[in-house]
Amino acid sequence: MRQAQETNSEAAACPECGVQTSPVQLVTWGHCRACRTADSRATRPLRW
Ligand SMILES: [Zn+2]
């Protein structure tokens, strides 16, 4: 596997919203940070 921090300099498209984001986030969460936040908010509304 590549080192995650090295791929951080390149952009990748989020499979959910198509926005250009860090590939690390796609690997970690499966989508960009915005989708991650939205999903977290929908899953745990009490946190917000
Ligand atoms: Zn997204």
mmCIF file of the protein (N, C-alpha, C, O) and its ligand, coordinates in Angstrom:
data_MODEL
# 
_entry.id   MODEL 
# 
loop_
_entity.id 
_entity.type 
_entity.pdbx_number_of_molecules 
1 polymer     1 
2 non-polymer 1 
# 
_entity_poly.entity_id                      1 
_entity_poly.type                           'polypeptide(L)' 
_entity_poly.nstd_linkage                   no 
_entity_poly.nstd_monomer                   no 
_entity_poly.pdbx_seq_one_letter_code       MRQAQETNSEAAACPECGVQTSPVQLVTWGHCRACRTADSRATRPLRW 
_entity_poly.pdbx_seq_one_letter_code_can   MRQAQETNSEAAACPECGVQTSPVQLVTWGHCRACRTADSRATRPLRW 
_entity_poly.pdbx_strand_id                 A 
# 
loop_
_entity_poly_seq.entity_id 
_entity_poly_seq.num 
_entity_poly_seq.mon_id 
_entity_poly_seq.hetero 
1 1  MET n 
1 2  ARG n 
1 3  GLN n 
1 4  ALA n 
1 5  GLN n 
1 6  GLU n 
1 7  THR n 
1 8  ASN n 
1 9  SER n 
1 10 GLU n 
1 11 ALA n 
1 12 ALA n 
1 13 ALA n 
1 14 CYS n 
1 15 PRO n 
1 16 GLU n 
1 17 CYS n 
1 18 GLY n 
1 19 VAL n 
1 20 GLN n 
1 21 THR n 
1 22 SER n 
1 23 PRO n 
1 24 VAL n 
1 25 GLN n 
1 26 LEU n 
1 27 VAL n 
1 28 THR n 
1 29 TRP n 
1 30 GLY n 
1 31 HIS n 
1 32 CYS n 
1 33 ARG n 
1 34 ALA n 
1 35 CYS n 
1 36 ARG n 
1 37 THR n 
1 38 ALA n 
1 39 ASP n 
1 40 SER n 
1 41 ARG n 
1 42 ALA n 
1 43 THR n 
1 44 ARG n 
1 45 PRO n 
1 46 LEU n 
1 47 ARG n 
1 48 TRP n 
# 
loop_
_struct_asym.id 
_struct_asym.entity_id 
A 1 
B 2 
# 
loop_
_chem_comp.id 
_chem_comp.type 
_chem_comp.mon_nstd_flag 
ALA 'L-peptide linking' y 
ARG 'L-peptide linking' y 
ASN 'L-peptide linking' y 
ASP 'L-peptide linking' y 
CYS 'L-peptide linking' y 
GLN 'L-peptide linking' y 
GLU 'L-peptide linking' y 
GLY 'peptide linking'   y 
HIS 'L-peptide linking' y 
LEU 'L-peptide linking' y 
MET 'L-peptide linking' y 
PRO 'L-peptide linking' y 
SER 'L-peptide linking' y 
THR 'L-peptide linking' y 
TRP 'L-peptide linking' y 
VAL 'L-peptide linking' y 
ZN  non-polymer         . 
# 
_pdbx_entity_nonpoly.entity_id   2 
_pdbx_entity_nonpoly.name        ? 
_pdbx_entity_nonpoly.comp_id     ZN 
# 
_pdbx_nonpoly_scheme.asym_id         B 
_pdbx_nonpoly_scheme.entity_id       2 
_pdbx_nonpoly_scheme.mon_id          ZN 
_pdbx_nonpoly_scheme.ndb_seq_num     1 
_pdbx_nonpoly_scheme.pdb_seq_num     101 
_pdbx_nonpoly_scheme.auth_seq_num    101 
_pdbx_nonpoly_scheme.pdb_mon_id      ZN 
_pdbx_nonpoly_scheme.auth_mon_id     ZN 
_pdbx_nonpoly_scheme.pdb_strand_id   A 
_pdbx_nonpoly_scheme.pdb_ins_code    . 
# 
loop_
_atom_site.group_PDB 
_atom_site.id 
_atom_site.type_symbol 
_atom_site.label_atom_id 
_atom_site.label_alt_id 
_atom_site.label_comp_id 
_atom_site.label_asym_id 
_atom_site.label_entity_id 
_atom_site.label_seq_id 
_atom_site.pdbx_PDB_ins_code 
_atom_site.Cartn_x 
_atom_site.Cartn_y 
_atom_site.Cartn_z 
_atom_site.occupancy 
_atom_site.B_iso_or_equiv 
_atom_site.pdbx_formal_charge 
_atom_site.auth_seq_id 
_atom_site.auth_comp_id 
_atom_site.auth_asym_id 
_atom_site.auth_atom_id 
_atom_site.pdbx_PDB_model_num 
ATOM   1   N  N  . MET A 1 1  ? 0.842   -1.217 0.000  1.00 0.00 ? 1   MET A N  1 
ATOM   2   C  CA . MET A 1 1  ? 0.000   0.000  0.000  1.00 0.00 ? 1   MET A CA 1 
ATOM   3   C  C  . MET A 1 1  ? 0.867   1.252  0.000  1.00 0.00 ? 1   MET A C  1 
ATOM   4   O  O  . MET A 1 1  ? 1.961   1.281  0.563  1.00 0.00 ? 1   MET A O  1 
ATOM   5   N  N  . ARG A 1 2  ? 0.353   2.257  -0.634 1.00 0.00 ? 2   ARG A N  1 
ATOM   6   C  CA . ARG A 1 2  ? 1.064   3.525  -0.608 1.00 0.00 ? 2   ARG A CA 1 
ATOM   7   C  C  . ARG A 1 2  ? 0.868   4.196  0.742  1.00 0.00 ? 2   ARG A C  1 
ATOM   8   O  O  . ARG A 1 2  ? -0.052  3.889  1.501  1.00 0.00 ? 2   ARG A O  1 
ATOM   9   N  N  . GLN A 1 3  ? 1.750   5.097  0.994  1.00 0.00 ? 3   GLN A N  1 
ATOM   10  C  CA . GLN A 1 3  ? 1.579   5.871  2.220  1.00 0.00 ? 3   GLN A CA 1 
ATOM   11  C  C  . GLN A 1 3  ? 0.476   6.899  2.006  1.00 0.00 ? 3   GLN A C  1 
ATOM   12  O  O  . GLN A 1 3  ? 0.459   7.619  1.007  1.00 0.00 ? 3   GLN A O  1 
ATOM   13  N  N  . ALA A 1 4  ? -0.424  6.950  2.943  1.00 0.00 ? 4   ALA A N  1 
ATOM   14  C  CA . ALA A 1 4  ? -1.609  7.795  2.784  1.00 0.00 ? 4   ALA A CA 1 
ATOM   15  C  C  . ALA A 1 4  ? -1.229  9.263  2.629  1.00 0.00 ? 4   ALA A C  1 
ATOM   16  O  O  . ALA A 1 4  ? -1.874  10.000 1.883  1.00 0.00 ? 4   ALA A O  1 
ATOM   17  N  N  . GLN A 1 5  ? -0.213  9.674  3.313  1.00 0.00 ? 5   GLN A N  1 
ATOM   18  C  CA . GLN A 1 5  ? 0.124   11.095 3.289  1.00 0.00 ? 5   GLN A CA 1 
ATOM   19  C  C  . GLN A 1 5  ? 0.722   11.506 1.939  1.00 0.00 ? 5   GLN A C  1 
ATOM   20  O  O  . GLN A 1 5  ? 0.678   12.679 1.568  1.00 0.00 ? 5   GLN A O  1 
ATOM   21  N  N  . GLU A 1 6  ? 1.271   10.550 1.221  1.00 0.00 ? 6   GLU A N  1 
ATOM   22  C  CA . GLU A 1 6  ? 1.828   10.905 -0.079 1.00 0.00 ? 6   GLU A CA 1 
ATOM   23  C  C  . GLU A 1 6  ? 0.724   11.151 -1.095 1.00 0.00 ? 6   GLU A C  1 
ATOM   24  O  O  . GLU A 1 6  ? 0.870   11.977 -1.995 1.00 0.00 ? 6   GLU A O  1 
ATOM   25  N  N  . THR A 1 7  ? -0.370  10.435 -0.947 1.00 0.00 ? 7   THR A N  1 
ATOM   26  C  CA . THR A 1 7  ? -1.468  10.611 -1.884 1.00 0.00 ? 7   THR A CA 1 
ATOM   27  C  C  . THR A 1 7  ? -2.295  11.852 -1.545 1.00 0.00 ? 7   THR A C  1 
ATOM   28  O  O  . THR A 1 7  ? -3.202  12.231 -2.287 1.00 0.00 ? 7   THR A O  1 
ATOM   29  N  N  . ASN A 1 8  ? -1.975  12.459 -0.442 1.00 0.00 ? 8   ASN A N  1 
ATOM   30  C  CA . ASN A 1 8  ? -2.753  13.610 -0.010 1.00 0.00 ? 8   ASN A CA 1 
ATOM   31  C  C  . ASN A 1 8  ? -2.591  14.793 -0.949 1.00 0.00 ? 8   ASN A C  1 
ATOM   32  O  O  . ASN A 1 8  ? -3.445  15.679 -0.985 1.00 0.00 ? 8   ASN A O  1 
ATOM   33  N  N  . SER A 1 9  ? -1.508  14.815 -1.708 1.00 0.00 ? 9   SER A N  1 
ATOM   34  C  CA . SER A 1 9  ? -1.260  15.947 -2.596 1.00 0.00 ? 9   SER A CA 1 
ATOM   35  C  C  . SER A 1 9  ? -2.102  15.853 -3.859 1.00 0.00 ? 9   SER A C  1 
ATOM   36  O  O  . SER A 1 9  ? -2.256  16.840 -4.578 1.00 0.00 ? 9   SER A O  1 
ATOM   37  N  N  . GLU A 1 10 ? -2.638  14.692 -4.129 1.00 0.00 ? 10  GLU A N  1 
ATOM   38  C  CA . GLU A 1 10 ? -3.457  14.539 -5.324 1.00 0.00 ? 10  GLU A CA 1 
ATOM   39  C  C  . GLU A 1 10 ? -4.933  14.600 -4.965 1.00 0.00 ? 10  GLU A C  1 
ATOM   40  O  O  . GLU A 1 10 ? -5.329  14.283 -3.843 1.00 0.00 ? 10  GLU A O  1 
ATOM   41  N  N  . ALA A 1 11 ? -5.734  15.009 -5.927 1.00 0.00 ? 11  ALA A N  1 
ATOM   42  C  CA . ALA A 1 11 ? -7.170  15.115 -5.695 1.00 0.00 ? 11  ALA A CA 1 
ATOM   43  C  C  . ALA A 1 11 ? -7.881  13.935 -6.319 1.00 0.00 ? 11  ALA A C  1 
ATOM   44  O  O  . ALA A 1 11 ? -7.460  13.396 -7.343 1.00 0.00 ? 11  ALA A O  1 
ATOM   45  N  N  . ALA A 1 12 ? -8.963  13.550 -5.680 1.00 0.00 ? 12  ALA A N  1 
ATOM   46  C  CA . ALA A 1 12 ? -9.798  12.477 -6.217 1.00 0.00 ? 12  ALA A CA 1 
ATOM   47  C  C  . ALA A 1 12 ? -11.255 12.902 -6.105 1.00 0.00 ? 12  ALA A C  1 
ATOM   48  O  O  . ALA A 1 12 ? -11.616 13.704 -5.244 1.00 0.00 ? 12  ALA A O  1 
ATOM   49  N  N  . ALA A 1 13 ? -12.079 12.360 -6.976 1.00 0.00 ? 13  ALA A N  1 
ATOM   50  C  CA . ALA A 1 13 ? -13.496 12.745 -6.970 1.00 0.00 ? 13  ALA A CA 1 
ATOM   51  C  C  . ALA A 1 13 ? -14.265 11.891 -5.993 1.00 0.00 ? 13  ALA A C  1 
ATOM   52  O  O  . ALA A 1 13 ? -14.119 10.668 -5.975 1.00 0.00 ? 13  ALA A O  1 
ATOM   53  N  N  . CYS A 1 14 ? -15.082 12.530 -5.180 1.00 0.00 ? 14  CYS A N  1 
ATOM   54  C  CA . CYS A 1 14 ? -15.929 11.810 -4.243 1.00 0.00 ? 14  CYS A CA 1 
ATOM   55  C  C  . CYS A 1 14 ? -16.987 11.016 -5.009 1.00 0.00 ? 14  CYS A C  1 
ATOM   56  O  O  . CYS A 1 14 ? -17.641 11.573 -5.891 1.00 0.00 ? 14  CYS A O  1 
ATOM   57  N  N  . PRO A 1 15 ? -17.172 9.743  -4.701 1.00 0.00 ? 15  PRO A N  1 
ATOM   58  C  CA . PRO A 1 15 ? -18.155 8.915  -5.410 1.00 0.00 ? 15  PRO A CA 1 
ATOM   59  C  C  . PRO A 1 15 ? -19.589 9.331  -5.128 1.00 0.00 ? 15  PRO A C  1 
ATOM   60  O  O  . PRO A 1 15 ? -20.502 8.952  -5.862 1.00 0.00 ? 15  PRO A O  1 
ATOM   61  N  N  . GLU A 1 16 ? -19.791 10.095 -4.088 1.00 0.00 ? 16  GLU A N  1 
ATOM   62  C  CA . GLU A 1 16 ? -21.155 10.479 -3.726 1.00 0.00 ? 16  GLU A CA 1 
ATOM   63  C  C  . GLU A 1 16 ? -21.557 11.824 -4.313 1.00 0.00 ? 16  GLU A C  1 
ATOM   64  O  O  . GLU A 1 16 ? -22.623 11.947 -4.916 1.00 0.00 ? 16  GLU A O  1 
ATOM   65  N  N  . CYS A 1 17 ? -20.708 12.829 -4.141 1.00 0.00 ? 17  CYS A N  1 
ATOM   66  C  CA . CYS A 1 17 ? -21.074 14.157 -4.618 1.00 0.00 ? 17  CYS A CA 1 
ATOM   67  C  C  . CYS A 1 17 ? -20.180 14.615 -5.770 1.00 0.00 ? 17  CYS A C  1 
ATOM   68  O  O  . CYS A 1 17 ? -20.484 15.606 -6.434 1.00 0.00 ? 17  CYS A O  1 
ATOM   69  N  N  . GLY A 1 18 ? -19.085 13.904 -6.008 1.00 0.00 ? 18  GLY A N  1 
ATOM   70  C  CA . GLY A 1 18 ? -18.238 14.210 -7.159 1.00 0.00 ? 18  GLY A CA 1 
ATOM   71  C  C  . GLY A 1 18 ? -17.279 15.356 -6.932 1.00 0.00 ? 18  GLY A C  1 
ATOM   72  O  O  . GLY A 1 18 ? -16.591 15.772 -7.864 1.00 0.00 ? 18  GLY A O  1 
ATOM   73  N  N  . VAL A 1 19 ? -17.215 15.871 -5.732 1.00 0.00 ? 19  VAL A N  1 
ATOM   74  C  CA . VAL A 1 19 ? -16.325 16.978 -5.453 1.00 0.00 ? 19  VAL A CA 1 
ATOM   75  C  C  . VAL A 1 19 ? -14.879 16.483 -5.384 1.00 0.00 ? 19  VAL A C  1 
ATOM   76  O  O  . VAL A 1 19 ? -14.616 15.342 -5.006 1.00 0.00 ? 19  VAL A O  1 
ATOM   77  N  N  . GLN A 1 20 ? -13.964 17.350 -5.751 1.00 0.00 ? 20  GLN A N  1 
ATOM   78  C  CA . GLN A 1 20 ? -12.557 16.999 -5.665 1.00 0.00 ? 20  GLN A CA 1 
ATOM   79  C  C  . GLN A 1 20 ? -12.108 17.109 -4.215 1.00 0.00 ? 20  GLN A C  1 
ATOM   80  O  O  . GLN A 1 20 ? -12.255 18.155 -3.583 1.00 0.00 ? 20  GLN A O  1 
ATOM   81  N  N  . THR A 1 21 ? -11.560 16.015 -3.700 1.00 0.00 ? 21  THR A N  1 
ATOM   82  C  CA . THR A 1 21 ? -11.152 16.011 -2.307 1.00 0.00 ? 21  THR A CA 1 
ATOM   83  C  C  . THR A 1 21 ? -9.924  15.148 -2.138 1.00 0.00 ? 21  THR A C  1 
ATOM   84  O  O  . THR A 1 21 ? -9.432  14.556 -3.099 1.00 0.00 ? 21  THR A O  1 
ATOM   85  N  N  . SER A 1 22 ? -9.437  15.079 -0.934 1.00 0.00 ? 22  SER A N  1 
ATOM   86  C  CA . SER A 1 22 ? -8.263  14.273 -0.663 1.00 0.00 ? 22  SER A CA 1 
ATOM   87  C  C  . SER A 1 22 ? -8.585  12.785 -0.756 1.00 0.00 ? 22  SER A C  1 
ATOM   88  O  O  . SER A 1 22 ? -9.563  12.328 -0.165 1.00 0.00 ? 22  SER A O  1 
ATOM   89  N  N  . PRO A 1 23 ? -7.770  12.020 -1.493 1.00 0.00 ? 23  PRO A N  1 
ATOM   90  C  CA . PRO A 1 23 ? -7.990  10.572 -1.603 1.00 0.00 ? 23  PRO A CA 1 
ATOM   91  C  C  . PRO A 1 23 ? -7.946  9.888  -0.250 1.00 0.00 ? 23  PRO A C  1 
ATOM   92  O  O  . PRO A 1 23 ? -8.564  8.841  -0.054 1.00 0.00 ? 23  PRO A O  1 
ATOM   93  N  N  . VAL A 1 24 ? -7.225  10.471 0.667  1.00 0.00 ? 24  VAL A N  1 
ATOM   94  C  CA . VAL A 1 24 ? -7.130  9.888  2.006  1.00 0.00 ? 24  VAL A CA 1 
ATOM   95  C  C  . VAL A 1 24 ? -8.501  9.814  2.651  1.00 0.00 ? 24  VAL A C  1 
ATOM   96  O  O  . VAL A 1 24 ? -8.833  8.844  3.333  1.00 0.00 ? 24  VAL A O  1 
ATOM   97  N  N  . GLN A 1 25 ? -9.283  10.841 2.429  1.00 0.00 ? 25  GLN A N  1 
ATOM   98  C  CA . GLN A 1 25 ? -10.631 10.866 3.015  1.00 0.00 ? 25  GLN A CA 1 
ATOM   99  C  C  . GLN A 1 25 ? -11.516 9.829  2.348  1.00 0.00 ? 25  GLN A C  1 
ATOM   100 O  O  . GLN A 1 25 ? -12.362 9.210  2.995  1.00 0.00 ? 25  GLN A O  1 
ATOM   101 N  N  . LEU A 1 26 ? -11.315 9.642  1.048  1.00 0.00 ? 26  LEU A N  1 
ATOM   102 C  CA . LEU A 1 26 ? -12.109 8.644  0.341  1.00 0.00 ? 26  LEU A CA 1 
ATOM   103 C  C  . LEU A 1 26 ? -11.748 7.251  0.835  1.00 0.00 ? 26  LEU A C  1 
ATOM   104 O  O  . LEU A 1 26 ? -12.611 6.381  0.954  1.00 0.00 ? 26  LEU A O  1 
ATOM   105 N  N  . VAL A 1 27 ? -10.480 7.049  1.118  1.00 0.00 ? 27  VAL A N  1 
ATOM   106 C  CA . VAL A 1 27 ? -10.035 5.745  1.605  1.00 0.00 ? 27  VAL A CA 1 
ATOM   107 C  C  . VAL A 1 27 ? -10.531 5.521  3.026  1.00 0.00 ? 27  VAL A C  1 
ATOM   108 O  O  . VAL A 1 27 ? -10.945 4.420  3.390  1.00 0.00 ? 27  VAL A O  1 
ATOM   109 N  N  . THR A 1 28 ? -10.482 6.575  3.815  1.00 0.00 ? 28  THR A N  1 
ATOM   110 C  CA . THR A 1 28 ? -10.848 6.438  5.221  1.00 0.00 ? 28  THR A CA 1 
ATOM   111 C  C  . THR A 1 28 ? -12.348 6.342  5.422  1.00 0.00 ? 28  THR A C  1 
ATOM   112 O  O  . THR A 1 28 ? -12.835 5.488  6.163  1.00 0.00 ? 28  THR A O  1 
ATOM   113 N  N  . TRP A 1 29 ? -13.078 7.231  4.751  1.00 0.00 ? 29  TRP A N  1 
ATOM   114 C  CA . TRP A 1 29 ? -14.522 7.313  4.993  1.00 0.00 ? 29  TRP A CA 1 
ATOM   115 C  C  . TRP A 1 29 ? -15.351 6.781  3.833  1.00 0.00 ? 29  TRP A C  1 
ATOM   116 O  O  . TRP A 1 29 ? -16.524 6.454  4.010  1.00 0.00 ? 29  TRP A O  1 
ATOM   117 N  N  . GLY A 1 30 ? -14.750 6.691  2.642  1.00 0.00 ? 30  GLY A N  1 
ATOM   118 C  CA . GLY A 1 30 ? -15.495 6.259  1.471  1.00 0.00 ? 30  GLY A CA 1 
ATOM   119 C  C  . GLY A 1 30 ? -16.128 7.430  0.729  1.00 0.00 ? 30  GLY A C  1 
ATOM   120 O  O  . GLY A 1 30 ? -16.780 7.250  -0.300 1.00 0.00 ? 30  GLY A O  1 
ATOM   121 N  N  . HIS A 1 31 ? -15.931 8.617  1.260  1.00 0.00 ? 31  HIS A N  1 
ATOM   122 C  CA . HIS A 1 31 ? -16.424 9.820  0.586  1.00 0.00 ? 31  HIS A CA 1 
ATOM   123 C  C  . HIS A 1 31 ? -15.708 11.019 1.168  1.00 0.00 ? 31  HIS A C  1 
ATOM   124 O  O  . HIS A 1 31 ? -14.869 10.890 2.059  1.00 0.00 ? 31  HIS A O  1 
ATOM   125 N  N  . CYS A 1 32 ? -16.055 12.202 0.646  1.00 0.00 ? 32  CYS A N  1 
ATOM   126 C  CA . CYS A 1 32 ? -15.330 13.401 1.063  1.00 0.00 ? 32  CYS A CA 1 
ATOM   127 C  C  . CYS A 1 32 ? -15.768 13.842 2.466  1.00 0.00 ? 32  CYS A C  1 
ATOM   128 O  O  . CYS A 1 32 ? -16.667 13.265 3.077  1.00 0.00 ? 32  CYS A O  1 
ATOM   129 N  N  . ARG A 1 33 ? -15.109 14.859 2.931  1.00 0.00 ? 33  ARG A N  1 
ATOM   130 C  CA . ARG A 1 33 ? -15.393 15.316 4.290  1.00 0.00 ? 33  ARG A CA 1 
ATOM   131 C  C  . ARG A 1 33 ? -16.812 15.871 4.415  1.00 0.00 ? 33  ARG A C  1 
ATOM   132 O  O  . ARG A 1 33 ? -17.471 15.695 5.439  1.00 0.00 ? 33  ARG A O  1 
ATOM   133 N  N  . ALA A 1 34 ? -17.266 16.536 3.367  1.00 0.00 ? 34  ALA A N  1 
ATOM   134 C  CA . ALA A 1 34 ? -18.620 17.083 3.395  1.00 0.00 ? 34  ALA A CA 1 
ATOM   135 C  C  . ALA A 1 34 ? -19.650 15.970 3.528  1.00 0.00 ? 34  ALA A C  1 
ATOM   136 O  O  . ALA A 1 34 ? -20.595 16.074 4.309  1.00 0.00 ? 34  ALA A O  1 
ATOM   137 N  N  . CYS A 1 35 ? -19.458 14.902 2.755  1.00 0.00 ? 35  CYS A N  1 
ATOM   138 C  CA . CYS A 1 35 ? -20.375 13.770 2.829  1.00 0.00 ? 35  CYS A CA 1 
ATOM   139 C  C  . CYS A 1 35 ? -20.234 13.084 4.180  1.00 0.00 ? 35  CYS A C  1 
ATOM   140 O  O  . CYS A 1 35 ? -21.217 12.621 4.759  1.00 0.00 ? 35  CYS A O  1 
ATOM   141 N  N  . ARG A 1 36 ? -19.036 13.025 4.663  1.00 0.00 ? 36  ARG A N  1 
ATOM   142 C  CA . ARG A 1 36 ? -18.792 12.441 5.971  1.00 0.00 ? 36  ARG A CA 1 
ATOM   143 C  C  . ARG A 1 36 ? -19.559 13.215 7.050  1.00 0.00 ? 36  ARG A C  1 
ATOM   144 O  O  . ARG A 1 36 ? -20.209 12.632 7.917  1.00 0.00 ? 36  ARG A O  1 
ATOM   145 N  N  . THR A 1 37 ? -19.461 14.513 6.967  1.00 0.00 ? 37  THR A N  1 
ATOM   146 C  CA . THR A 1 37 ? -20.146 15.351 7.943  1.00 0.00 ? 37  THR A CA 1 
ATOM   147 C  C  . THR A 1 37 ? -21.654 15.197 7.815  1.00 0.00 ? 37  THR A C  1 
ATOM   148 O  O  . THR A 1 37 ? -22.361 15.097 8.818  1.00 0.00 ? 37  THR A O  1 
ATOM   149 N  N  . ALA A 1 38 ? -22.142 15.179 6.588  1.00 0.00 ? 38  ALA A N  1 
ATOM   150 C  CA . ALA A 1 38 ? -23.577 15.043 6.359  1.00 0.00 ? 38  ALA A CA 1 
ATOM   151 C  C  . ALA A 1 38 ? -24.064 13.683 6.846  1.00 0.00 ? 38  ALA A C  1 
ATOM   152 O  O  . ALA A 1 38 ? -25.128 13.572 7.454  1.00 0.00 ? 38  ALA A O  1 
ATOM   153 N  N  . ASP A 1 39 ? -23.266 12.651 6.570  1.00 0.00 ? 39  ASP A N  1 
ATOM   154 C  CA . ASP A 1 39 ? -23.651 11.315 6.994  1.00 0.00 ? 39  ASP A CA 1 
ATOM   155 C  C  . ASP A 1 39 ? -23.625 11.215 8.511  1.00 0.00 ? 39  ASP A C  1 
ATOM   156 O  O  . ASP A 1 39 ? -24.503 10.595 9.111  1.00 0.00 ? 39  ASP A O  1 
ATOM   157 N  N  . SER A 1 40 ? -22.631 11.816 9.124  1.00 0.00 ? 40  SER A N  1 
ATOM   158 C  CA . SER A 1 40 ? -22.529 11.791 10.574 1.00 0.00 ? 40  SER A CA 1 
ATOM   159 C  C  . SER A 1 40 ? -23.703 12.529 11.205 1.00 0.00 ? 40  SER A C  1 
ATOM   160 O  O  . SER A 1 40 ? -24.243 12.114 12.230 1.00 0.00 ? 40  SER A O  1 
ATOM   161 N  N  . ARG A 1 41 ? -24.080 13.623 10.573 1.00 0.00 ? 41  ARG A N  1 
ATOM   162 C  CA . ARG A 1 41 ? -25.185 14.413 11.100 1.00 0.00 ? 41  ARG A CA 1 
ATOM   163 C  C  . ARG A 1 41 ? -26.502 13.640 10.989 1.00 0.00 ? 41  ARG A C  1 
ATOM   164 O  O  . ARG A 1 41 ? -27.351 13.694 11.879 1.00 0.00 ? 41  ARG A O  1 
ATOM   165 N  N  . ALA A 1 42 ? -26.648 12.918 9.869  1.00 0.00 ? 42  ALA A N  1 
ATOM   166 C  CA . ALA A 1 42 ? -27.878 12.164 9.645  1.00 0.00 ? 42  ALA A CA 1 
ATOM   167 C  C  . ALA A 1 42 ? -27.936 10.942 10.561 1.00 0.00 ? 42  ALA A C  1 
ATOM   168 O  O  . ALA A 1 42 ? -29.004 10.517 10.999 1.00 0.00 ? 42  ALA A O  1 
ATOM   169 N  N  . THR A 1 43 ? -26.758 10.396 10.832 1.00 0.00 ? 43  THR A N  1 
ATOM   170 C  CA . THR A 1 43 ? -26.715 9.197  11.661 1.00 0.00 ? 43  THR A CA 1 
ATOM   171 C  C  . THR A 1 43 ? -26.820 9.544  13.138 1.00 0.00 ? 43  THR A C  1 
ATOM   172 O  O  . THR A 1 43 ? -27.481 8.853  13.914 1.00 0.00 ? 43  THR A O  1 
ATOM   173 N  N  . ARG A 1 44 ? -26.160 10.617 13.503 1.00 0.00 ? 44  ARG A N  1 
ATOM   174 C  CA . ARG A 1 44 ? -26.177 11.023 14.908 1.00 0.00 ? 44  ARG A CA 1 
ATOM   175 C  C  . ARG A 1 44 ? -26.635 12.471 15.051 1.00 0.00 ? 44  ARG A C  1 
ATOM   176 O  O  . ARG A 1 44 ? -25.803 13.342 15.309 1.00 0.00 ? 44  ARG A O  1 
ATOM   177 N  N  . PRO A 1 45 ? -27.877 12.750 14.899 1.00 0.00 ? 45  PRO A N  1 
ATOM   178 C  CA . PRO A 1 45 ? -28.376 14.123 14.974 1.00 0.00 ? 45  PRO A CA 1 
ATOM   179 C  C  . PRO A 1 45 ? -28.185 14.734 16.361 1.00 0.00 ? 45  PRO A C  1 
ATOM   180 O  O  . PRO A 1 45 ? -28.165 15.956 16.510 1.00 0.00 ? 45  PRO A O  1 
ATOM   181 N  N  . LEU A 1 46 ? -28.047 13.896 17.353 1.00 0.00 ? 46  LEU A N  1 
ATOM   182 C  CA . LEU A 1 46 ? -27.922 14.417 18.708 1.00 0.00 ? 46  LEU A CA 1 
ATOM   183 C  C  . LEU A 1 46 ? -26.566 15.060 18.950 1.00 0.00 ? 46  LEU A C  1 
ATOM   184 O  O  . LEU A 1 46 ? -26.392 15.850 19.877 1.00 0.00 ? 46  LEU A O  1 
ATOM   185 N  N  . ARG A 1 47 ? -25.597 14.703 18.088 1.00 0.00 ? 47  ARG A N  1 
ATOM   186 C  CA . ARG A 1 47 ? -24.281 15.325 18.257 1.00 0.00 ? 47  ARG A CA 1 
ATOM   187 C  C  . ARG A 1 47 ? -24.311 16.776 17.867 1.00 0.00 ? 47  ARG A C  1 
ATOM   188 O  O  . ARG A 1 47 ? -23.462 17.553 18.304 1.00 0.00 ? 47  ARG A O  1 
ATOM   189 N  N  . TRP A 1 48 ? -25.272 17.158 17.054 1.00 0.00 ? 48  TRP A N  1 
ATOM   190 C  CA . TRP A 1 48 ? -25.314 18.529 16.572 1.00 0.00 ? 48  TRP A CA 1 
ATOM   191 C  C  . TRP A 1 48 ? -26.425 19.231 17.285 1.00 0.00 ? 48  TRP A C  1 
ATOM   192 O  O  . TRP A 1 48 ? -26.661 20.415 17.045 1.00 0.00 ? 48  TRP A O  1 
HETATM 193 ZN ZN . ZN  B 2 .  ? -18.741 13.930 -1.209 1.00 0.00 2 101 ZN  A ZN 1 
# 
